[in-house]
Amino acid sequence: MLLQIKDTGELIKIQDVQELIDPSIDSIRAKEQQGEEEQALESYKKENLVFPSGENLPRCWMDANYRNSKAS
């Protein structure tokens, strides 16, 4: 699965989708997509990521208490 870094627009490839959808984890491991060479794994904060379309990640992937908090 590919996501985009908000600030730079760079694409990253998610290493473990389970890590992404687990709301108790605030950072995920991914690889930047630069050219044809395989890049090293890096850590990225979920709050700094969006889908390639520009849409934000679902709250339920980032906030374990999303049902108890008011929508923002």
mmCIF file as Biopython writes it, N, C-alpha, C and O atoms, coordinates in Angstrom:
data_model
#
loop_
_atom_site.group_PDB
_atom_site.id
_atom_site.type_symbol
_atom_site.label_atom_id
_atom_site.label_alt_id
_atom_site.label_comp_id
_atom_site.label_asym_id
_atom_site.label_entity_id
_atom_site.label_seq_id
_atom_site.pdbx_PDB_ins_code
_atom_site.Cartn_x
_atom_site.Cartn_y
_atom_site.Cartn_z
_atom_site.occupancy
_atom_site.B_iso_or_equiv
_atom_site.auth_seq_id
_atom_site.auth_asym_id
_atom_site.pdbx_PDB_model_num
ATOM 1   N N  . MET A ? 1  ? 0.849   -1.174 0.000  1.0 0.0 1  A 1 
ATOM 2   C CA . MET A ? 1  ? 0.000   0.000  0.000  1.0 0.0 1  A 1 
ATOM 3   C C  . MET A ? 1  ? 0.889   1.230  0.000  1.0 0.0 1  A 1 
ATOM 4   O O  . MET A ? 1  ? 1.891   1.290  0.713  1.0 0.0 1  A 1 
ATOM 5   N N  . LEU A ? 2  ? 0.508   2.209  -0.810 1.0 0.0 2  A 1 
ATOM 6   C CA . LEU A ? 2  ? 1.256   3.460  -0.883 1.0 0.0 2  A 1 
ATOM 7   C C  . LEU A ? 2  ? 0.514   4.568  -0.156 1.0 0.0 2  A 1 
ATOM 8   O O  . LEU A ? 2  ? -0.709  4.674  -0.247 1.0 0.0 2  A 1 
ATOM 9   N N  . LEU A ? 3  ? 1.257   5.385  0.560  1.0 0.0 3  A 1 
ATOM 10  C CA . LEU A ? 3  ? 0.729   6.591  1.183  1.0 0.0 3  A 1 
ATOM 11  C C  . LEU A ? 3  ? 1.631   7.754  0.779  1.0 0.0 3  A 1 
ATOM 12  O O  . LEU A ? 3  ? 2.691   7.560  0.184  1.0 0.0 3  A 1 
ATOM 13  N N  . GLN A ? 4  ? 1.195   8.946  1.108  1.0 0.0 4  A 1 
ATOM 14  C CA . GLN A ? 4  ? 1.930   10.151 0.725  1.0 0.0 4  A 1 
ATOM 15  C C  . GLN A ? 4  ? 2.270   10.955 1.977  1.0 0.0 4  A 1 
ATOM 16  O O  . GLN A ? 4  ? 1.456   11.047 2.896  1.0 0.0 4  A 1 
ATOM 17  N N  . ILE A ? 5  ? 3.464   11.535 2.016  1.0 0.0 5  A 1 
ATOM 18  C CA . ILE A ? 5  ? 3.873   12.410 3.102  1.0 0.0 5  A 1 
ATOM 19  C C  . ILE A ? 5  ? 3.229   13.772 2.831  1.0 0.0 5  A 1 
ATOM 20  O O  . ILE A ? 5  ? 3.394   14.335 1.749  1.0 0.0 5  A 1 
ATOM 21  N N  . LYS A ? 6  ? 2.491   14.301 3.822  1.0 0.0 6  A 1 
ATOM 22  C CA . LYS A ? 6  ? 1.759   15.566 3.634  1.0 0.0 6  A 1 
ATOM 23  C C  . LYS A ? 6  ? 2.641   16.704 3.156  1.0 0.0 6  A 1 
ATOM 24  O O  . LYS A ? 6  ? 2.313   17.366 2.171  1.0 0.0 6  A 1 
ATOM 25  N N  . ASP A ? 7  ? 3.755   16.943 3.835  1.0 0.0 7  A 1 
ATOM 26  C CA . ASP A ? 7  ? 4.593   18.112 3.568  1.0 0.0 7  A 1 
ATOM 27  C C  . ASP A ? 7  ? 5.314   18.070 2.229  1.0 0.0 7  A 1 
ATOM 28  O O  . ASP A ? 7  ? 5.421   19.087 1.544  1.0 0.0 7  A 1 
ATOM 29  N N  . THR A ? 8  ? 5.806   16.900 1.857  1.0 0.0 8  A 1 
ATOM 30  C CA . THR A ? 8  ? 6.652   16.803 0.668  1.0 0.0 8  A 1 
ATOM 31  C C  . THR A ? 8  ? 5.953   16.238 -0.557 1.0 0.0 8  A 1 
ATOM 32  O O  . THR A ? 8  ? 6.386   16.470 -1.685 1.0 0.0 8  A 1 
ATOM 33  N N  . GLY A ? 9  ? 4.873   15.497 -0.338 1.0 0.0 9  A 1 
ATOM 34  C CA . GLY A ? 9  ? 4.180   14.849 -1.454 1.0 0.0 9  A 1 
ATOM 35  C C  . GLY A ? 9  ? 4.852   13.561 -1.898 1.0 0.0 9  A 1 
ATOM 36  O O  . GLY A ? 9  ? 4.396   12.927 -2.849 1.0 0.0 9  A 1 
ATOM 37  N N  . GLU A ? 10 ? 5.938   13.156 -1.221 1.0 0.0 10 A 1 
ATOM 38  C CA . GLU A ? 10 ? 6.649   11.926 -1.574 1.0 0.0 10 A 1 
ATOM 39  C C  . GLU A ? 10 ? 5.813   10.705 -1.228 1.0 0.0 10 A 1 
ATOM 40  O O  . GLU A ? 10 ? 5.105   10.689 -0.221 1.0 0.0 10 A 1 
ATOM 41  N N  . LEU A ? 11 ? 5.899   9.683  -2.070 1.0 0.0 11 A 1 
ATOM 42  C CA . LEU A ? 11 ? 5.186   8.434  -1.817 1.0 0.0 11 A 1 
ATOM 43  C C  . LEU A ? 11 ? 6.043   7.506  -0.975 1.0 0.0 11 A 1 
ATOM 44  O O  . LEU A ? 11 ? 7.264   7.458  -1.127 1.0 0.0 11 A 1 
ATOM 45  N N  . ILE A ? 12 ? 5.386   6.766  -0.081 1.0 0.0 12 A 1 
ATOM 46  C CA . ILE A ? 12 ? 6.062   5.751  0.713  1.0 0.0 12 A 1 
ATOM 47  C C  . ILE A ? 12 ? 5.274   4.453  0.611  1.0 0.0 12 A 1 
ATOM 48  O O  . ILE A ? 12 ? 4.051   4.459  0.468  1.0 0.0 12 A 1 
ATOM 49  N N  . LYS A ? 13 ? 5.996   3.343  0.688  1.0 0.0 13 A 1 
ATOM 50  C CA . LYS A ? 13 ? 5.372   2.022  0.626  1.0 0.0 13 A 1 
ATOM 51  C C  . LYS A ? 13 ? 5.315   1.461  2.039  1.0 0.0 13 A 1 
ATOM 52  O O  . LYS A ? 13 ? 6.344   1.290  2.692  1.0 0.0 13 A 1 
ATOM 53  N N  . ILE A ? 14 ? 4.099   1.176  2.506  1.0 0.0 14 A 1 
ATOM 54  C CA . ILE A ? 14 ? 3.886   0.663  3.863  1.0 0.0 14 A 1 
ATOM 55  C C  . ILE A ? 14 ? 4.425   -0.759 3.962  1.0 0.0 14 A 1 
ATOM 56  O O  . ILE A ? 14 ? 4.144   -1.601 3.110  1.0 0.0 14 A 1 
ATOM 57  N N  . GLN A ? 15 ? 5.192   -1.012 4.998  1.0 0.0 15 A 1 
ATOM 58  C CA . GLN A ? 15 ? 5.774   -2.329 5.211  1.0 0.0 15 A 1 
ATOM 59  C C  . GLN A ? 15 ? 4.750   -3.314 5.787  1.0 0.0 15 A 1 
ATOM 60  O O  . GLN A ? 15 ? 4.686   -4.465 5.356  1.0 0.0 15 A 1 
ATOM 61  N N  . ASP A ? 16 ? 3.951   -2.864 6.760  1.0 0.0 16 A 1 
ATOM 62  C CA . ASP A ? 16 ? 3.013   -3.739 7.463  1.0 0.0 16 A 1 
ATOM 63  C C  . ASP A ? 16 ? 1.672   -3.020 7.617  1.0 0.0 16 A 1 
ATOM 64  O O  . ASP A ? 16 ? 1.563   -2.077 8.401  1.0 0.0 16 A 1 
ATOM 65  N N  . VAL A ? 17 ? 0.662   -3.454 6.883  1.0 0.0 17 A 1 
ATOM 66  C CA . VAL A ? 17 ? -0.645  -2.794 6.918  1.0 0.0 17 A 1 
ATOM 67  C C  . VAL A ? 17 ? -1.276  -2.907 8.304  1.0 0.0 17 A 1 
ATOM 68  O O  . VAL A ? 17 ? -1.991  -1.996 8.721  1.0 0.0 17 A 1 
ATOM 69  N N  . GLN A ? 18 ? -1.035  -3.981 9.015  1.0 0.0 18 A 1 
ATOM 70  C CA . GLN A ? 18 ? -1.577  -4.142 10.372 1.0 0.0 18 A 1 
ATOM 71  C C  . GLN A ? 18 ? -1.084  -3.023 11.290 1.0 0.0 18 A 1 
ATOM 72  O O  . GLN A ? 18 ? -1.834  -2.532 12.133 1.0 0.0 18 A 1 
ATOM 73  N N  . GLU A ? 19 ? 0.155   -2.630 11.127 1.0 0.0 19 A 1 
ATOM 74  C CA . GLU A ? 19 ? 0.742   -1.530 11.885 1.0 0.0 19 A 1 
ATOM 75  C C  . GLU A ? 19 ? -0.005  -0.225 11.567 1.0 0.0 19 A 1 
ATOM 76  O O  . GLU A ? 19 ? -0.252  0.593  12.452 1.0 0.0 19 A 1 
ATOM 77  N N  . LEU A ? 20 ? -0.353  -0.054 10.309 1.0 0.0 20 A 1 
ATOM 78  C CA . LEU A ? 20 ? -1.047  1.148  9.857  1.0 0.0 20 A 1 
ATOM 79  C C  . LEU A ? 20 ? -2.444  1.262  10.460 1.0 0.0 20 A 1 
ATOM 80  O O  . LEU A ? 20 ? -2.843  2.344  10.889 1.0 0.0 20 A 1 
ATOM 81  N N  . ILE A ? 21 ? -3.185  0.170  10.497 1.0 0.0 21 A 1 
ATOM 82  C CA . ILE A ? 21 ? -4.580  0.241  10.954 1.0 0.0 21 A 1 
ATOM 83  C C  . ILE A ? 21 ? -4.730  0.099  12.463 1.0 0.0 21 A 1 
ATOM 84  O O  . ILE A ? 21 ? -5.830  0.278  12.986 1.0 0.0 21 A 1 
ATOM 85  N N  . ASP A ? 22 ? -3.654  -0.218 13.172 1.0 0.0 22 A 1 
ATOM 86  C CA . ASP A ? 22 ? -3.701  -0.344 14.637 1.0 0.0 22 A 1 
ATOM 87  C C  . ASP A ? 22 ? -3.656  1.049  15.269 1.0 0.0 22 A 1 
ATOM 88  O O  . ASP A ? 22 ? -2.632  1.728  15.184 1.0 0.0 22 A 1 
ATOM 89  N N  . PRO A ? 23 ? -4.759  1.488  15.908 1.0 0.0 23 A 1 
ATOM 90  C CA . PRO A ? 23 ? -4.802  2.841  16.468 1.0 0.0 23 A 1 
ATOM 91  C C  . PRO A ? 23 ? -3.887  3.056  17.669 1.0 0.0 23 A 1 
ATOM 92  O O  . PRO A ? 23 ? -3.671  4.199  18.072 1.0 0.0 23 A 1 
ATOM 93  N N  . SER A ? 24 ? -3.351  2.000  18.244 1.0 0.0 24 A 1 
ATOM 94  C CA . SER A ? 24 ? -2.457  2.159  19.398 1.0 0.0 24 A 1 
ATOM 95  C C  . SER A ? 24 ? -1.012  2.423  18.961 1.0 0.0 24 A 1 
ATOM 96  O O  . SER A ? 24 ? -0.154  2.686  19.803 1.0 0.0 24 A 1 
ATOM 97  N N  . ILE A ? 25 ? -0.738  2.359  17.670 1.0 0.0 25 A 1 
ATOM 98  C CA . ILE A ? 25 ? 0.602   2.623  17.137 1.0 0.0 25 A 1 
ATOM 99  C C  . ILE A ? 25 ? 0.565   3.962  16.417 1.0 0.0 25 A 1 
ATOM 100 O O  . ILE A ? 25 ? -0.248  4.158  15.514 1.0 0.0 25 A 1 
ATOM 101 N N  . ASP A ? 26 ? 1.450   4.899  16.812 1.0 0.0 26 A 1 
ATOM 102 C CA . ASP A ? 26 ? 1.410   6.233  16.189 1.0 0.0 26 A 1 
ATOM 103 C C  . ASP A ? 26 ? 2.426   6.427  15.062 1.0 0.0 26 A 1 
ATOM 104 O O  . ASP A ? 26 ? 2.365   7.419  14.335 1.0 0.0 26 A 1 
ATOM 105 N N  . SER A ? 27 ? 3.359   5.481  14.915 1.0 0.0 27 A 1 
ATOM 106 C CA . SER A ? 27 ? 4.340   5.541  13.827 1.0 0.0 27 A 1 
ATOM 107 C C  . SER A ? 27 ? 4.344   4.214  13.090 1.0 0.0 27 A 1 
ATOM 108 O O  . SER A ? 27 ? 4.073   3.163  13.669 1.0 0.0 27 A 1 
ATOM 109 N N  . ILE A ? 28 ? 4.657   4.279  11.801 1.0 0.0 28 A 1 
ATOM 110 C CA . ILE A ? 28 ? 4.725   3.063  11.000 1.0 0.0 28 A 1 
ATOM 111 C C  . ILE A ? 28 ? 6.063   2.997  10.284 1.0 0.0 28 A 1 
ATOM 112 O O  . ILE A ? 28 ? 6.751   4.007  10.132 1.0 0.0 28 A 1 
ATOM 113 N N  . ARG A ? 29 ? 6.427   1.791  9.844  1.0 0.0 29 A 1 
ATOM 114 C CA . ARG A ? 29 ? 7.656   1.601  9.080  1.0 0.0 29 A 1 
ATOM 115 C C  . ARG A ? 29 ? 7.292   1.543  7.603  1.0 0.0 29 A 1 
ATOM 116 O O  . ARG A ? 29 ? 6.346   0.864  7.204  1.0 0.0 29 A 1 
ATOM 117 N N  . ALA A ? 30 ? 8.061   2.267  6.805  1.0 0.0 30 A 1 
ATOM 118 C CA . ALA A ? 30 ? 7.791   2.305  5.371  1.0 0.0 30 A 1 
ATOM 119 C C  . ALA A ? 30 ? 9.075   2.642  4.621  1.0 0.0 30 A 1 
ATOM 120 O O  . ALA A ? 30 ? 10.080  3.036  5.213  1.0 0.0 30 A 1 
ATOM 121 N N  . LYS A ? 31 ? 9.011   2.476  3.309  1.0 0.0 31 A 1 
ATOM 122 C CA . LYS A ? 31 ? 10.145  2.786  2.433  1.0 0.0 31 A 1 
ATOM 123 C C  . LYS A ? 31 ? 9.736   3.867  1.457  1.0 0.0 31 A 1 
ATOM 124 O O  . LYS A ? 31 ? 8.672   3.788  0.844  1.0 0.0 31 A 1 
ATOM 125 N N  . GLU A ? 32 ? 10.590  4.894  1.310  1.0 0.0 32 A 1 
ATOM 126 C CA . GLU A ? 32 ? 10.334  5.927  0.307  1.0 0.0 32 A 1 
ATOM 127 C C  . GLU A ? 32 ? 10.454  5.306  -1.069 1.0 0.0 32 A 1 
ATOM 128 O O  . GLU A ? 32 ? 11.263  4.404  -1.288 1.0 0.0 32 A 1 
ATOM 129 N N  . GLN A ? 33 ? 9.650   5.790  -1.986 1.0 0.0 33 A 1 
ATOM 130 C CA . GLN A ? 33 ? 9.673   5.311  -3.365 1.0 0.0 33 A 1 
ATOM 131 C C  . GLN A ? 33 ? 10.458  6.291  -4.217 1.0 0.0 33 A 1 
ATOM 132 O O  . GLN A ? 33 ? 9.907   7.260  -4.740 1.0 0.0 33 A 1 
ATOM 133 N N  . GLN A ? 34 ? 11.752  6.029  -4.353 1.0 0.0 34 A 1 
ATOM 134 C CA . GLN A ? 34 ? 12.636  6.907  -5.129 1.0 0.0 34 A 1 
ATOM 135 C C  . GLN A ? 34 ? 13.360  6.071  -6.171 1.0 0.0 34 A 1 
ATOM 136 O O  . GLN A ? 34 ? 14.217  5.254  -5.834 1.0 0.0 34 A 1 
ATOM 137 N N  . GLY A ? 35 ? 13.021  6.274  -7.421 1.0 0.0 35 A 1 
ATOM 138 C CA . GLY A ? 35 ? 13.691  5.550  -8.485 1.0 0.0 35 A 1 
ATOM 139 C C  . GLY A ? 35 ? 13.452  4.057  -8.407 1.0 0.0 35 A 1 
ATOM 140 O O  . GLY A ? 35 ? 12.435  3.598  -7.889 1.0 0.0 35 A 1 
ATOM 141 N N  . GLU A ? 36 ? 14.406  3.310  -8.931 1.0 0.0 36 A 1 
ATOM 142 C CA . GLU A ? 36 ? 14.259  1.858  -8.980 1.0 0.0 36 A 1 
ATOM 143 C C  . GLU A ? 36 ? 14.943  1.146  -7.827 1.0 0.0 36 A 1 
ATOM 144 O O  . GLU A ? 36 ? 14.674  -0.030 -7.582 1.0 0.0 36 A 1 
ATOM 145 N N  . GLU A ? 37 ? 15.829  1.845  -7.111 1.0 0.0 37 A 1 
ATOM 146 C CA . GLU A ? 37 ? 16.549  1.206  -6.015 1.0 0.0 37 A 1 
ATOM 147 C C  . GLU A ? 37 ? 15.673  1.094  -4.776 1.0 0.0 37 A 1 
ATOM 148 O O  . GLU A ? 37 ? 14.901  1.998  -4.456 1.0 0.0 37 A 1 
ATOM 149 N N  . GLU A ? 38 ? 15.808  -0.036 -4.087 1.0 0.0 38 A 1 
ATOM 150 C CA . GLU A ? 38 ? 15.067  -0.271 -2.852 1.0 0.0 38 A 1 
ATOM 151 C C  . GLU A ? 38 ? 15.646  0.617  -1.754 1.0 0.0 38 A 1 
ATOM 152 O O  . GLU A ? 38 ? 16.855  0.605  -1.520 1.0 0.0 38 A 1 
ATOM 153 N N  . GLN A ? 39 ? 14.798  1.381  -1.083 1.0 0.0 39 A 1 
ATOM 154 C CA . GLN A ? 39 ? 15.231  2.288  -0.022 1.0 0.0 39 A 1 
ATOM 155 C C  . GLN A ? 39 ? 15.160  1.585  1.338  1.0 0.0 39 A 1 
ATOM 156 O O  . GLN A ? 39 ? 14.474  0.573  1.481  1.0 0.0 39 A 1 
ATOM 157 N N  . ALA A ? 40 ? 15.863  2.120  2.324  1.0 0.0 40 A 1 
ATOM 158 C CA . ALA A ? 40 ? 15.868  1.563  3.677  1.0 0.0 40 A 1 
ATOM 159 C C  . ALA A ? 40 ? 14.550  1.892  4.390  1.0 0.0 40 A 1 
ATOM 160 O O  . ALA A ? 40 ? 13.900  2.894  4.091  1.0 0.0 40 A 1 
ATOM 161 N N  . LEU A ? 41 ? 14.174  1.034  5.328  1.0 0.0 41 A 1 
ATOM 162 C CA . LEU A ? 41 ? 12.978  1.288  6.137  1.0 0.0 41 A 1 
ATOM 163 C C  . LEU A ? 41 ? 13.197  2.505  7.025  1.0 0.0 41 A 1 
ATOM 164 O O  . LEU A ? 41 ? 14.267  2.685  7.606  1.0 0.0 41 A 1 
ATOM 165 N N  . GLU A ? 42 ? 12.173  3.330  7.117  1.0 0.0 42 A 1 
ATOM 166 C CA . GLU A ? 42 ? 12.200  4.486  8.003  1.0 0.0 42 A 1 
ATOM 167 C C  . GLU A ? 42 ? 10.896  4.525  8.772  1.0 0.0 42 A 1 
ATOM 168 O O  . GLU A ? 42 ? 9.922   3.872  8.395  1.0 0.0 42 A 1 
ATOM 169 N N  . SER A ? 43 ? 10.880  5.292  9.852  1.0 0.0 43 A 1 
ATOM 170 C CA . SER A ? 43 ? 9.684   5.446  10.670 1.0 0.0 43 A 1 
ATOM 171 C C  . SER A ? 43 ? 8.986   6.753  10.304 1.0 0.0 43 A 1 
ATOM 172 O O  . SER A ? 43 ? 9.628   7.788  10.128 1.0 0.0 43 A 1 
ATOM 173 N N  . TYR A ? 44 ? 7.648   6.686  10.194 1.0 0.0 44 A 1 
ATOM 174 C CA . TYR A ? 44 ? 6.844   7.865  9.842  1.0 0.0 44 A 1 
ATOM 175 C C  . TYR A ? 44 ? 5.667   7.968  10.805 1.0 0.0 44 A 1 
ATOM 176 O O  . TYR A ? 44 ? 5.022   6.966  11.113 1.0 0.0 44 A 1 
ATOM 177 N N  . LYS A ? 45 ? 5.391   9.167  11.273 1.0 0.0 45 A 1 
ATOM 178 C CA . LYS A ? 45 ? 4.226   9.421  12.120 1.0 0.0 45 A 1 
ATOM 179 C C  . LYS A ? 45 ? 2.977   9.365  11.246 1.0 0.0 45 A 1 
ATOM 180 O O  . LYS A ? 45 ? 2.945   9.960  10.169 1.0 0.0 45 A 1 
ATOM 181 N N  . LYS A ? 46 ? 1.957   8.657  11.701 1.0 0.0 46 A 1 
ATOM 182 C CA . LYS A ? 46 ? 0.710   8.548  10.943 1.0 0.0 46 A 1 
ATOM 183 C C  . LYS A ? 46 ? 0.080   9.914  10.693 1.0 0.0 46 A 1 
ATOM 184 O O  . LYS A ? 46 ? -0.527  10.133 9.645  1.0 0.0 46 A 1 
ATOM 185 N N  . GLU A ? 47 ? 0.219   10.827 11.639 1.0 0.0 47 A 1 
ATOM 186 C CA . GLU A ? 47 ? -0.395  12.157 11.508 1.0 0.0 47 A 1 
ATOM 187 C C  . GLU A ? 47 ? 0.178   12.944 10.337 1.0 0.0 47 A 1 
ATOM 188 O O  . GLU A ? 47 ? -0.436  13.912 9.889  1.0 0.0 47 A 1 
ATOM 189 N N  . ASN A ? 48 ? 1.352   12.543 9.830  1.0 0.0 48 A 1 
ATOM 190 C CA . ASN A ? 48 ? 1.990   13.236 8.716  1.0 0.0 48 A 1 
ATOM 191 C C  . ASN A ? 48 ? 1.720   12.574 7.365  1.0 0.0 48 A 1 
ATOM 192 O O  . ASN A ? 48 ? 2.331   12.936 6.359  1.0 0.0 48 A 1 
ATOM 193 N N  . LEU A ? 49 ? 0.800   11.599 7.345  1.0 0.0 49 A 1 
ATOM 194 C CA . LEU A ? 49 ? 0.538   10.837 6.126  1.0 0.0 49 A 1 
ATOM 195 C C  . LEU A ? 49 ? -0.887  11.018 5.636  1.0 0.0 49 A 1 
ATOM 196 O O  . LEU A ? 49 ? -1.806  11.247 6.423  1.0 0.0 49 A 1 
ATOM 197 N N  . VAL A ? 50 ? -1.057  10.912 4.336  1.0 0.0 50 A 1 
ATOM 198 C CA . VAL A ? 50 ? -2.375  10.936 3.690  1.0 0.0 50 A 1 
ATOM 199 C C  . VAL A ? 50 ? -2.363  9.892  2.575  1.0 0.0 50 A 1 
ATOM 200 O O  . VAL A ? 50 ? -1.310  9.368  2.209  1.0 0.0 50 A 1 
ATOM 201 N N  . PHE A ? 51 ? -3.547  9.601  2.042  1.0 0.0 51 A 1 
ATOM 202 C CA . PHE A ? 51 ? -3.630  8.754  0.862  1.0 0.0 51 A 1 
ATOM 203 C C  . PHE A ? 51 ? -3.108  9.547  -0.338 1.0 0.0 51 A 1 
ATOM 204 O O  . PHE A ? 51 ? -3.124  10.777 -0.304 1.0 0.0 51 A 1 
ATOM 205 N N  . PRO A ? 52 ? -2.649  8.877  -1.392 1.0 0.0 52 A 1 
ATOM 206 C CA . PRO A ? 52 ? -2.162  9.600  -2.571 1.0 0.0 52 A 1 
ATOM 207 C C  . PRO A ? 52 ? -3.182  10.579 -3.160 1.0 0.0 52 A 1 
ATOM 208 O O  . PRO A ? 52 ? -2.802  11.525 -3.850 1.0 0.0 52 A 1 
ATOM 209 N N  . SER A ? 53 ? -4.452  10.363 -2.899 1.0 0.0 53 A 1 
ATOM 210 C CA . SER A ? 53 ? -5.502  11.269 -3.377 1.0 0.0 53 A 1 
ATOM 211 C C  . SER A ? 53 ? -5.564  12.554 -2.560 1.0 0.0 53 A 1 
ATOM 212 O O  . SER A ? 53 ? -6.255  13.499 -2.942 1.0 0.0 53 A 1 
ATOM 213 N N  . GLY A ? 54 ? -4.837  12.595 -1.425 1.0 0.0 54 A 1 
ATOM 214 C CA . GLY A ? 54 ? -4.858  13.752 -0.539 1.0 0.0 54 A 1 
ATOM 215 C C  . GLY A ? 54 ? -5.820  13.588 0.624  1.0 0.0 54 A 1 
ATOM 216 O O  . GLY A ? 54 ? -5.867  14.433 1.518  1.0 0.0 54 A 1 
ATOM 217 N N  . GLU A ? 55 ? -6.583  12.510 0.617  1.0 0.0 55 A 1 
ATOM 218 C CA . GLU A ? 55 ? -7.546  12.247 1.689  1.0 0.0 55 A 1 
ATOM 219 C C  . GLU A ? 55 ? -6.816  11.812 2.958  1.0 0.0 55 A 1 
ATOM 220 O O  . GLU A ? 55 ? -5.860  11.038 2.896  1.0 0.0 55 A 1 
ATOM 221 N N  . ASN A ? 56 ? -7.270  12.313 4.110  1.0 0.0 56 A 1 
ATOM 222 C CA . ASN A ? 56 ? -6.672  11.950 5.400  1.0 0.0 56 A 1 
ATOM 223 C C  . ASN A ? 56 ? -6.926  10.489 5.732  1.0 0.0 56 A 1 
ATOM 224 O O  . ASN A ? 56 ? -7.870  9.876  5.232  1.0 0.0 56 A 1 
ATOM 225 N N  . LEU A ? 57 ? -6.062  9.941  6.588  1.0 0.0 57 A 1 
ATOM 226 C CA . LEU A ? 57 ? -6.273  8.580  7.080  1.0 0.0 57 A 1 
ATOM 227 C C  . LEU A ? 57 ? -7.499  8.562  7.991  1.0 0.0 57 A 1 
ATOM 228 O O  . LEU A ? 57 ? -7.795  9.565  8.641  1.0 0.0 57 A 1 
ATOM 229 N N  . PRO A ? 58 ? -8.211  7.445  8.050  1.0 0.0 58 A 1 
ATOM 230 C CA . PRO A ? 58 ? -9.378  7.366  8.936  1.0 0.0 58 A 1 
ATOM 231 C C  . PRO A ? 58 ? -8.992  7.560  10.403 1.0 0.0 58 A 1 
ATOM 232 O O  . PRO A ? 58 ? -7.932  7.104  10.831 1.0 0.0 58 A 1 
ATOM 233 N N  . ARG A ? 59 ? -9.841  8.231  11.168 1.0 0.0 59 A 1 
ATOM 234 C CA . ARG A ? 59 ? -9.577  8.458  12.605 1.0 0.0 59 A 1 
ATOM 235 C C  . ARG A ? 59 ? -9.400  7.149  13.350 1.0 0.0 59 A 1 
ATOM 236 O O  . ARG A ? 59 ? -8.590  7.069  14.273 1.0 0.0 59 A 1 
ATOM 237 N N  . CYS A ? 60 ? -10.144 6.122  12.966 1.0 0.0 60 A 1 
ATOM 238 C CA . CYS A ? 60 ? -10.078 4.847  13.682 1.0 0.0 60 A 1 
ATOM 239 C C  . CYS A ? 60 ? -8.710  4.168  13.519 1.0 0.0 60 A 1 
ATOM 240 O O  . CYS A ? 60 ? -8.409  3.227  14.254 1.0 0.0 60 A 1 
ATOM 241 N N  . TRP A ? 61 ? -7.884  4.617  12.584 1.0 0.0 61 A 1 
ATOM 242 C CA . TRP A ? 61 ? -6.525  4.091  12.425 1.0 0.0 61 A 1 
ATOM 243 C C  . TRP A ? 61 ? -5.541  4.842  13.304 1.0 0.0 61 A 1 
ATOM 244 O O  . TRP A ? 61 ? -4.423  4.373  13.519 1.0 0.0 61 A 1 
ATOM 245 N N  . MET A ? 62 ? -5.940  6.010  13.821 1.0 0.0 62 A 1 
ATOM 246 C CA . MET A ? 62 ? -5.014  6.865  14.559 1.0 0.0 62 A 1 
ATOM 247 C C  . MET A ? 62 ? -5.413  7.100  16.010 1.0 0.0 62 A 1 
ATOM 248 O O  . MET A ? 62 ? -4.561  7.446  16.828 1.0 0.0 62 A 1 
ATOM 249 N N  . ASP A ? 63 ? -6.681  6.923  16.347 1.0 0.0 63 A 1 
ATOM 250 C CA . ASP A ? 63 ? -7.189  7.246  17.679 1.0 0.0 63 A 1 
ATOM 251 C C  . ASP A ? 63 ? -7.959  6.056  18.235 1.0 0.0 63 A 1 
ATOM 252 O O  . ASP A ? 63 ? -9.063  5.752  17.783 1.0 0.0 63 A 1 
ATOM 253 N N  . ALA A ? 64 ? -7.368  5.384  19.222 1.0 0.0 64 A 1 
ATOM 254 C CA . ALA A ? 64 ? -8.005  4.201  19.812 1.0 0.0 64 A 1 
ATOM 255 C C  . ALA A ? 64 ? -9.323  4.538  20.500 1.0 0.0 64 A 1 
ATOM 256 O O  . ALA A ? 64 ? -10.170 3.661  20.669 1.0 0.0 64 A 1 
ATOM 257 N N  . ASN A ? 65 ? -9.507  5.788  20.898 1.0 0.0 65 A 1 
ATOM 258 C CA . ASN A ? 65 ? -10.736 6.212  21.575 1.0 0.0 65 A 1 
ATOM 259 C C  . ASN A ? 65 ? -11.646 7.033  20.663 1.0 0.0 65 A 1 
ATOM 260 O O  . ASN A ? 65 ? -12.404 7.876  21.142 1.0 0.0 65 A 1 
ATOM 261 N N  . TYR A ? 66 ? -11.576 6.796  19.371 1.0 0.0 66 A 1 
ATOM 262 C CA . TYR A ? 66 ? -12.332 7.623  18.421 1.0 0.0 66 A 1 
ATOM 263 C C  . TYR A ? 66 ? -13.839 7.576  18.665 1.0 0.0 66 A 1 
ATOM 264 O O  . TYR A ? 66 ? -14.536 8.536  18.339 1.0 0.0 66 A 1 
ATOM 265 N N  . ARG A ? 67 ? -14.351 6.500  19.222 1.0 0.0 67 A 1 
ATOM 266 C CA . ARG A ? 67 ? -15.800 6.402  19.481 1.0 0.0 67 A 1 
ATOM 267 C C  . ARG A ? 67 ? -16.217 7.290  20.651 1.0 0.0 67 A 1 
ATOM 268 O O  . ARG A ? 67 ? -17.362 7.737  20.710 1.0 0.0 67 A 1 
ATOM 269 N N  . ASN A ? 68 ? -15.300 7.548  21.579 1.0 0.0 68 A 1 
ATOM 270 C CA . ASN A ? 68 ? -15.616 8.324  22.774 1.0 0.0 68 A 1 
ATOM 271 C C  . ASN A ? 68 ? -15.339 9.823  22.623 1.0 0.0 68 A 1 
ATOM 272 O O  . ASN A ? 68 ? -15.785 10.625 23.443 1.0 0.0 68 A 1 
ATOM 273 N N  . SER A ? 69 ? -14.608 10.193 21.584 1.0 0.0 69 A 1 
ATOM 274 C CA . SER A ? 69 ? -14.279 11.605 21.413 1.0 0.0 69 A 1 
ATOM 275 C C  . SER A ? 69 ? -15.172 12.224 20.332 1.0 0.0 69 A 1 
ATOM 276 O O  . SER A ? 69 ? -15.688 11.534 19.452 1.0 0.0 69 A 1 
ATOM 277 N N  . LYS A ? 70 ? -15.335 13.546 20.430 1.0 0.0 70 A 1 
ATOM 278 C CA . LYS A ? 70 ? -16.169 14.251 19.456 1.0 0.0 70 A 1 
ATOM 279 C C  . LYS A ? 70 ? -15.436 14.391 18.137 1.0 0.0 70 A 1 
ATOM 280 O O  . LYS A ? 70 ? -14.213 14.526 18.111 1.0 0.0 70 A 1 
ATOM 281 N N  . ALA A ? 71 ? -16.171 14.359 17.056 1.0 0.0 71 A 1 
ATOM 282 C CA . ALA A ? 71 ? -15.590 14.535 15.722 1.0 0.0 71 A 1 
ATOM 283 C C  . ALA A ? 71 ? -15.035 15.957 15.603 1.0 0.0 71 A 1 
ATOM 284 O O  . ALA A ? 71 ? -15.622 16.921 16.095 1.0 0.0 71 A 1 
ATOM 285 N N  . SER A ? 72 ? -13.886 16.050 14.932 1.0 0.0 72 A 1 
ATOM 286 C CA . SER A ? 72 ? -13.288 17.373 14.737 1.0 0.0 72 A 1 
ATOM 287 C C  . SER A ? 72 ? -13.372 17.785 13.301 1.0 0.0 72 A 1 
ATOM 288 O O  . SER A ? 72 ? -12.918 18.872 12.943 1.0 0.0 72 A 1 
#
